[in-house]
Amino acid sequence: MICTTVRNGDECVFMSNRGCKYNGGECKPIVEKCEGCQRVVENDNGKFCTAAPDPAMKWKNGICNLATHVKVVVEVKKQKLNPIKASKRK
């Protein structure tokens, strides 16, 4: 349904005929870590996330899984090779 509270005019999954079903009755504004994300929309009341009603909770345990501006770098650990076994393989 279309939001009629904070994000007026945007599509929202928490809206119902009785109003916003999310805790507190409205979406929370983005946190500083959300700056640069493609999911952020700005309207008259501030900046809000289109995917998460409470962006601070998404960042609580580390990186937000919906963030489009953060790249996760996986470090590959090189395994140590025993030189004696390596010479036997040849």
Secondary structure as GFF3:
##gff-version 3
##sequence-region A 1 90
A	DSSP	beta_strand	15	16	.	.	.	ID=ss1
A	DSSP	beta_strand	19	20	.	.	.	ID=ss2
A	DSSP	three_ten_helix	23	25	.	.	.	ID=ss3
A	DSSP	three_ten_helix	32	34	.	.	.	ID=ss4
A	DSSP	beta_strand	40	43	.	.	.	ID=ss5
A	DSSP	beta_strand	46	49	.	.	.	ID=ss6
A	DSSP	alpha_helix	55	58	.	.	.	ID=ss7
A	DSSP	alpha_helix	83	89	.	.	.	ID=ss8
###
